[in-house]
């Protein structure tokens, strides 16, 4: 008689934990998903609901272009592996130019419904305070950037590490009907169409030089939220508060989230804006827009005043103001093996942002992978991670030892620099010479094609 495998325990119902649970159950292995949100009196610094896979920062999964963008490539790999995060994201997308953005409430509800309906998934609302019970022999810790203090402390003691934390910040959300469209206009950068075919997915608020300088002065002088116990903890460069960027130089924001390139004011096409603030649709109804790249640690009382200096937002009403919360990640190259197991306690796997990947998609991808690895272990099968030529495999290489020897390990978004290099082609498939300026783009296409082929071969094997 065939005995069913013991259940895998997944701690954390965010993007990584939800994806891991789905992959385990899809492989025919029972899974118990433990989520502390929903327990009376238990909450995190950033979540607002008890729904699974709640998005606490942006509502964007970033570029959906698999041919020329590394995160779009990661999307494609996850779709090829039956990702619940990608399928629910596709079903709940909102206009976002070349990006895949989602209605955050609809997305979370869809993921929750799918997992609740799966016969092999049990969702238990409880906090795992400290290390999991010793009789749990196959565990995925997917507690992400908001790991409970008790569990984080237990991990520290087990690993002998001194710190697991860094800062992250949240951008404000504006009610669409409070935006002044006599000043602002809709246009995606370079009129690029997104997955839904919309080339006018962003709201653009232009600034002249005088307005920009006044805005920078207000950012730099505005009162900031400070957390004295955390002040030694570094920020992650991919999610810097705008005040921190402004402190690096007055022109920094003009070359970052406020860059004016690829956009033309339809009211006066001959006048080039000095800087432009973009807002992206945040829900399916189109009633909410988030301020792109405007993560902030300004105190709430100052945020509305400062952000209403932006032309087009002078009467803005905020559905949510920005904020600051602490992220948590392991020194993974030292602590984890290539199966993403804790070397000192192999019954524990880690998934998501806690491993040192950064971003929604990257976190979910590591959840997907650990789910498959844990399911294989439960079934007595051997499974290696995908090859490094894939985006998913490249992330594993990074978090298990791909950073520079002797350097400090830092979280990383997926990018082509993590994949094994290819020589830029000099001719196209028809034998025509490629302009040297276009060879970098052609190389990305080749790397993406190689990755998809390698991922599908790994999957089918």
C-alpha positions as CSV (number, residue, x, y, z in Angstrom):
1,X,0.0,0.0,0.0
2,X,1.3,3.4,-0.9
3,X,1.5,5.8,2.0
4,X,0.9,9.5,1.4
5,X,3.9,11.8,2.2
6,X,4.0,13.7,5.4
7,X,2.8,17.3,5.1
8,X,5.2,20.1,4.4
9,X,4.8,23.1,6.7
10,X,5.0,26.6,5.2
11,X,5.4,29.5,7.5
12,X,4.1,32.8,6.1
13,X,1.3,33.5,3.7
14,X,2.9,36.2,1.6
15,X,3.8,35.9,-2.1
16,X,6.6,33.4,-1.5
17,X,4.7,31.3,1.1
18,X,1.5,31.2,-1.0
19,X,3.4,30.2,-4.2
20,X,5.3,27.5,-2.2
21,X,2.1,26.1,-0.8
22,X,0.5,26.0,-4.3
23,X,3.5,24.2,-5.9
24,X,3.6,21.6,-3.1
25,X,-0.1,20.8,-3.3
26,X,0.1,20.8,-7.1
27,X,2.8,18.1,-6.8
28,X,0.3,15.9,-4.8
29,X,1.9,16.6,-1.4
30,X,-0.2,17.9,1.5
31,X,0.8,21.3,2.9
32,X,0.0,23.3,6.0
33,X,0.3,27.0,5.5
34,X,0.8,28.9,8.8
35,X,-0.1,32.7,8.7
36,X,-0.1,34.9,11.8
37,X,-2.3,37.6,10.2
38,X,-5.9,36.9,11.3
39,X,-4.9,36.0,14.8
40,X,-6.5,38.5,17.2
41,X,-3.9,41.0,18.5
42,X,-1.2,39.9,16.0
43,X,-0.3,42.3,13.1
44,X,2.7,43.5,11.1
45,X,4.1,47.0,10.6
46,X,2.8,47.2,7.0
47,X,-0.1,44.8,6.3
48,X,-3.7,46.0,6.3
49,X,-5.6,42.8,5.8
50,X,-5.4,39.1,6.6
51,X,-5.6,38.1,2.9
52,X,-2.8,35.8,1.5
53,X,-0.3,37.4,-0.9
54,X,-1.2,41.0,0.2
55,X,0.9,43.6,-1.6
56,X,2.2,46.1,0.9
57,X,4.3,48.4,-1.3
58,X,3.8,48.8,-5.0
59,X,1.1,47.0,-7.0
60,X,3.5,46.4,-9.9
61,X,5.3,43.2,-10.9
62,X,7.4,45.5,-13.1
63,X,8.2,44.8,-16.8
64,X,6.3,42.0,-18.6
65,X,8.7,42.0,-21.5
66,X,10.3,38.6,-21.5
67,X,12.5,39.2,-24.5
68,X,14.5,42.2,-23.3
69,X,13.8,42.6,-19.6
70,X,15.1,40.2,-16.9
71,X,12.0,40.5,-14.6
72,X,9.8,39.9,-17.7
73,X,11.9,36.8,-18.3
74,X,11.2,35.7,-14.7
75,X,7.5,36.2,-15.3
76,X,7.7,33.8,-18.3
77,X,9.6,31.2,-16.4
78,X,7.1,31.2,-13.6
79,X,4.2,31.0,-16.0
80,X,5.8,27.9,-17.5
81,X,5.9,26.4,-14.0
82,X,2.2,27.0,-13.3
83,X,2.7,29.9,-10.9
84,X,-0.4,30.8,-8.9
85,X,1.1,34.3,-8.3
86,X,1.4,34.9,-12.1
87,X,-2.0,33.4,-13.0
88,X,-3.8,35.5,-10.4
89,X,-1.7,38.5,-11.4
90,X,-2.7,38.1,-15.1
91,X,-6.3,37.7,-14.1
92,X,-6.3,40.9,-12.0
93,X,-4.1,43.2,-14.1
94,X,-4.6,47.0,-14.4
95,X,-3.2,49.4,-17.0
96,X,0.6,50.0,-16.4
97,X,2.3,50.6,-19.7
98,X,4.9,47.9,-20.3
99,X,4.6,46.6,-16.8
100,X,2.3,44.0,-15.2
101,X,0.4,45.8,-12.4
102,X,-2.5,44.4,-10.5
103,X,-5.6,45.3,-8.5
104,X,-4.1,44.6,-5.1
105,X,-7.3,43.5,-3.4
106,X,-8.6,41.4,-6.3
107,X,-5.2,39.8,-6.6
108,X,-5.0,38.8,-2.9
109,X,-8.5,37.6,-2.9
110,X,-7.8,35.4,-6.0
111,X,-4.7,33.8,-4.4
112,X,-6.5,33.2,-1.1
113,X,-9.5,31.6,-2.9
114,X,-7.3,29.3,-4.9
115,X,-5.4,28.0,-1.9
116,X,-8.5,27.7,0.3
117,X,-10.2,25.6,-2.5
118,X,-7.2,23.2,-2.9
119,X,-7.9,19.9,-1.1
120,X,-4.3,19.4,-0.1
121,X,-3.9,22.8,1.4
122,X,-4.7,23.5,5.1
123,X,-4.5,27.2,6.2
124,X,-3.8,27.6,9.9
125,X,-4.0,31.1,11.4
126,X,-1.3,31.1,14.1
127,X,2.0,32.7,14.9
128,X,5.0,30.4,15.0
129,X,6.9,32.0,17.8
130,X,10.5,30.7,17.7
131,X,11.8,27.8,15.7
132,X,9.2,25.3,14.3
133,X,8.6,22.1,16.4
134,X,11.3,19.5,16.1
135,X,8.9,16.9,14.6
136,X,8.4,19.1,11.5
137,X,11.0,17.6,9.3
138,X,10.2,19.5,6.1
139,X,9.6,23.2,6.7
140,X,9.7,26.3,4.4
141,X,10.2,29.6,6.3
142,X,8.7,32.3,4.0
143,X,8.1,35.1,6.6
144,X,9.7,37.7,4.3
145,X,10.5,41.2,5.3
146,X,8.1,41.2,8.2
147,X,9.3,38.2,10.2
148,X,7.9,38.2,13.7
149,X,10.4,39.3,16.3
150,X,10.3,35.9,18.1
151,X,11.1,33.9,15.0
152,X,13.7,36.4,13.9
153,X,15.4,36.1,17.3
154,X,15.3,32.3,17.1
155,X,16.9,32.3,13.6
156,X,19.6,34.7,14.9
157,X,20.5,32.3,17.7
158,X,20.5,29.3,15.4
159,X,22.8,31.0,12.8
160,X,25.0,33.0,15.1
161,X,24.4,36.1,13.0
162,X,24.2,39.6,14.5
163,X,21.5,41.2,12.3
164,X,18.8,40.2,9.8
165,X,17.4,43.7,9.0
166,X,17.3,46.6,6.7
167,X,14.8,49.5,6.0
168,X,12.1,49.5,3.3
169,X,9.6,52.3,2.6
170,X,6.1,52.5,1.1
171,X,4.8,55.0,-1.5
172,X,1.5,57.0,-1.0
173,X,-1.7,56.3,-2.9
174,X,-3.9,59.1,-4.3
175,X,-7.6,59.2,-5.1
176,X,-7.8,59.6,-8.9
177,X,-10.7,62.1,-8.8
178,X,-8.5,64.5,-6.8
179,X,-5.8,64.7,-9.5
180,X,-6.0,67.9,-11.6
181,X,-6.1,66.8,-15.2
182,X,-5.9,70.4,-16.4
183,X,-2.3,70.0,-15.5
184,X,-1.5,66.3,-15.5
185,X,-1.9,64.0,-18.5
186,X,-2.0,60.3,-19.2
187,X,0.9,58.8,-21.2
188,X,3.3,55.8,-20.8
189,X,6.9,56.5,-21.3
190,X,7.8,56.4,-25.0
191,X,4.1,55.5,-25.5
192,X,5.0,51.9,-24.8
193,X,2.0,49.5,-24.6
194,X,1.6,47.2,-21.6
195,X,0.2,43.6,-21.5
196,X,-3.3,45.1,-21.8
197,X,-2.4,47.2,-24.8
198,X,-2.6,50.5,-23.0
199,X,0.0,53.1,-24.0
200,X,-1.4,55.8,-21.7
201,X,-1.3,53.9,-18.4
202,X,0.5,56.6,-16.2
203,X,-0.6,60.0,-15.0
204,X,2.2,62.5,-15.4
205,X,2.7,65.7,-13.3
206,X,5.2,68.1,-14.8
207,X,7.5,70.5,-12.9
208,X,9.6,73.4,-14.1
209,X,13.0,74.2,-12.6
210,X,11.7,76.5,-9.9
211,X,9.0,74.1,-8.8
212,X,11.5,71.2,-8.7
213,X,14.0,73.2,-6.5
214,X,11.2,74.2,-4.1
215,X,10.1,70.6,-3.9
216,X,13.6,69.3,-3.2
217,X,14.0,72.0,-0.4
218,X,10.8,70.8,1.2
219,X,11.8,67.1,1.0
220,X,15.2,67.8,2.6
221,X,13.8,70.0,5.4
222,X,10.6,68.0,6.1
223,X,10.4,66.0,9.4
224,X,11.3,62.4,9.0
225,X,10.2,59.3,10.8
226,X,13.1,57.9,12.8
227,X,13.4,54.5,14.5
228,X,16.3,54.8,16.9
229,X,16.7,51.1,17.5
230,X,17.1,50.5,13.7
231,X,19.2,53.5,12.7
232,X,22.3,51.3,12.0
233,X,20.4,49.2,9.5
234,X,21.1,50.0,5.8
235,X,18.5,50.7,3.2
236,X,18.2,48.6,0.0
237,X,19.0,50.7,-3.0
238,X,16.0,49.5,-5.0
239,X,13.5,50.9,-2.6
240,X,15.2,54.1,-1.2
241,X,13.0,56.8,0.3
242,X,12.9,59.8,-1.9
243,X,14.4,61.9,0.8
244,X,17.4,59.7,1.0
245,X,17.8,59.9,-2.8
246,X,17.5,63.7,-2.6
247,X,20.2,63.8,0.0
248,X,22.6,62.2,-2.5
249,X,22.3,65.3,-4.7
250,X,19.7,67.8,-5.9
251,X,19.6,66.2,-9.4
252,X,19.3,62.6,-8.2
253,X,15.5,62.5,-8.5
254,X,15.6,64.0,-12.0
255,X,17.6,61.0,-13.1
256,X,15.6,58.5,-11.1
257,X,11.8,58.4,-10.5
258,X,11.2,62.0,-11.7
259,X,13.1,61.7,-15.0
260,X,11.3,63.6,-17.7
261,X,12.4,61.6,-20.7
262,X,10.0,59.8,-23.1
263,X,7.0,62.0,-22.2
264,X,5.4,64.9,-24.0
265,X,3.0,67.4,-22.5
266,X,0.1,67.5,-25.0
267,X,-0.8,71.1,-24.0
268,X,2.6,72.4,-25.1
269,X,4.7,69.8,-26.8
270,X,7.6,72.3,-27.4
271,X,8.2,72.8,-23.7
272,X,10.2,70.1,-22.0
273,X,9.5,69.6,-18.3
274,X,12.4,69.8,-15.9
275,X,11.1,66.8,-13.9
276,X,7.9,64.7,-14.0
277,X,6.2,62.8,-11.2
278,X,4.4,59.6,-12.4
279,X,1.4,57.9,-10.9
280,X,0.3,54.3,-11.7
281,X,-3.1,52.8,-11.5
282,X,-3.5,50.9,-8.2
283,X,-6.9,49.1,-8.5
284,X,-9.1,47.7,-11.2
285,X,-11.7,50.4,-10.9
286,X,-9.0,53.1,-11.7
287,X,-10.0,55.1,-8.6
288,X,-6.6,54.9,-6.9
289,X,-3.1,55.8,-8.2
290,X,0.2,55.2,-6.5
291,X,3.1,57.6,-6.7
292,X,5.8,55.7,-8.6
293,X,9.1,55.6,-6.8
294,X,7.9,57.8,-4.0
295,X,8.6,55.6,-1.1
296,X,9.0,57.9,1.9
297,X,9.8,58.3,5.5
298,X,8.4,61.8,5.8
299,X,6.1,62.0,8.9
300,X,2.4,61.7,7.9
301,X,1.7,65.3,8.9
302,X,4.3,66.6,6.4
303,X,3.6,64.2,3.5
304,X,0.3,65.8,2.3
305,X,1.8,69.3,2.5
306,X,5.0,68.4,0.6
307,X,3.4,66.2,-2.1
308,X,0.7,68.8,-2.8
309,X,3.5,71.0,-4.1
310,X,3.5,68.8,-7.1
311,X,1.6,70.4,-10.0
312,X,-1.6,68.4,-10.6
313,X,-1.6,67.1,-7.0
314,X,-2.2,70.5,-5.3
315,X,-5.7,69.2,-4.2
316,X,-4.7,65.5,-3.8
317,X,-6.6,63.3,-1.4
318,X,-4.5,60.4,-0.1
319,X,-6.0,56.9,0.3
320,X,-2.8,55.9,2.1
321,X,0.2,57.9,3.1
322,X,3.8,56.5,2.8
323,X,5.6,54.8,5.6
324,X,8.7,53.0,6.7
325,X,9.1,49.4,7.8
326,X,12.0,47.0,8.6
327,X,12.9,44.2,6.2
328,X,14.7,41.0,7.2
329,X,17.1,38.9,5.2
330,X,19.7,36.2,5.9
331,X,23.4,36.2,5.1
332,X,22.4,33.4,2.6
333,X,25.7,32.7,0.9
334,X,27.1,31.7,4.4
335,X,24.0,30.1,5.8
336,X,22.1,28.3,3.0
337,X,22.9,25.4,0.7
338,X,21.8,25.3,-3.0
339,X,18.6,23.6,-1.9
340,X,17.9,26.8,0.1
341,X,18.2,24.8,3.3
342,X,19.8,26.1,6.5
343,X,23.2,24.4,6.7
344,X,23.0,24.1,10.5
345,X,19.4,22.8,10.4
346,X,18.6,21.2,7.0
347,X,14.9,20.6,7.9
348,X,14.4,24.3,7.4
349,X,14.2,25.9,3.9
350,X,13.9,29.6,3.4
351,X,12.0,31.3,0.6
352,X,11.3,34.8,-0.6
353,X,12.7,38.1,0.5
354,X,14.3,36.7,3.6
355,X,16.8,34.8,1.4
356,X,18.1,38.1,0.0
357,X,16.2,38.5,-3.2
358,X,14.4,41.8,-3.7
359,X,11.1,42.4,-5.3
360,X,7.7,40.7,-5.5
361,X,8.4,38.5,-8.5
362,X,11.8,37.4,-7.2
363,X,10.3,36.5,-3.8
364,X,7.5,34.6,-5.4
365,X,10.0,32.8,-7.7
366,X,12.0,31.6,-4.7
367,X,8.7,30.4,-3.1
368,X,7.9,28.5,-6.3
369,X,11.3,26.8,-6.3
370,X,11.4,25.9,-2.6
371,X,7.9,24.5,-3.0
372,X,9.1,22.2,-5.7
373,X,12.2,21.2,-3.8
374,X,10.3,20.5,-0.6
375,X,7.7,18.4,-2.5
376,X,10.4,16.4,-4.2
377,X,12.0,15.7,-0.8
378,X,8.6,14.6,0.6
379,X,8.2,12.2,-2.3
380,X,11.8,10.8,-1.9
381,X,12.9,12.4,-5.2
382,X,16.0,14.3,-6.0
383,X,15.6,17.7,-7.6
384,X,18.3,20.3,-8.3
385,X,17.6,24.0,-8.8
386,X,17.2,25.2,-12.4
387,X,20.4,25.8,-14.3
388,X,22.1,29.2,-13.9
389,X,21.3,30.1,-17.5
390,X,17.7,30.6,-16.3
391,X,16.5,33.7,-14.3
392,X,15.4,31.5,-11.5
393,X,18.6,29.6,-11.4
394,X,20.6,32.8,-11.5
395,X,18.9,34.1,-8.4
396,X,19.8,30.9,-6.6
397,X,23.4,31.3,-7.6
398,X,23.4,34.9,-6.3
399,X,21.9,34.1,-2.9
400,X,24.0,31.0,-2.3
401,X,27.3,32.5,-3.2
402,X,27.2,34.6,-6.4
403,X,28.3,37.9,-4.7
404,X,31.9,39.2,-4.7
405,X,34.1,37.3,-2.3
406,X,34.8,39.4,0.7
407,X,32.0,41.9,-0.1
408,X,28.9,42.3,2.1
409,X,25.9,40.3,0.8
410,X,23.0,42.6,-0.3
411,X,19.5,41.8,-1.6
412,X,19.3,41.8,-5.4
413,X,16.6,42.1,-8.1
414,X,16.9,39.8,-11.1
415,X,19.0,41.3,-13.9
416,X,20.9,40.0,-16.9
417,X,24.1,40.6,-15.0
418,X,23.3,37.6,-12.8
419,X,23.1,35.2,-15.8
420,X,26.1,33.6,-17.5
421,X,27.3,36.0,-20.2
422,X,26.9,35.6,-23.9
423,X,28.8,37.4,-26.6
424,X,26.7,40.1,-28.3
425,X,25.7,39.0,-31.8
426,X,27.0,40.9,-34.8
427,X,24.5,39.7,-37.3
428,X,20.7,38.9,-36.9
429,X,19.1,35.5,-37.7
430,X,18.9,36.6,-41.4
431,X,22.6,37.3,-41.5
432,X,22.2,41.1,-41.6
433,X,24.7,43.2,-39.7
434,X,23.4,44.5,-36.4
435,X,24.2,48.1,-35.5
436,X,26.8,48.2,-32.7
437,X,24.4,50.3,-30.6
438,X,21.7,47.6,-30.9
439,X,24.0,44.6,-30.0
440,X,23.3,44.9,-26.3
441,X,19.6,44.6,-26.9
442,X,20.1,41.6,-29.2
443,X,22.2,39.9,-26.6
444,X,19.4,40.2,-24.1
445,X,17.1,38.5,-26.5
446,X,19.5,35.6,-26.9
447,X,20.0,35.3,-23.2
448,X,16.2,35.2,-22.7
449,X,15.7,32.6,-25.4
450,X,18.5,30.5,-23.8
451,X,16.9,30.9,-20.4
452,X,13.4,29.8,-21.6
453,X,14.8,26.7,-23.4
454,X,16.9,25.7,-20.3
455,X,13.9,26.2,-17.9
456,X,11.6,24.1,-20.0
457,X,14.2,21.4,-20.3
458,X,14.6,21.4,-16.5
459,X,10.9,21.3,-16.1
460,X,10.3,18.4,-18.5
461,X,13.2,16.4,-17.1
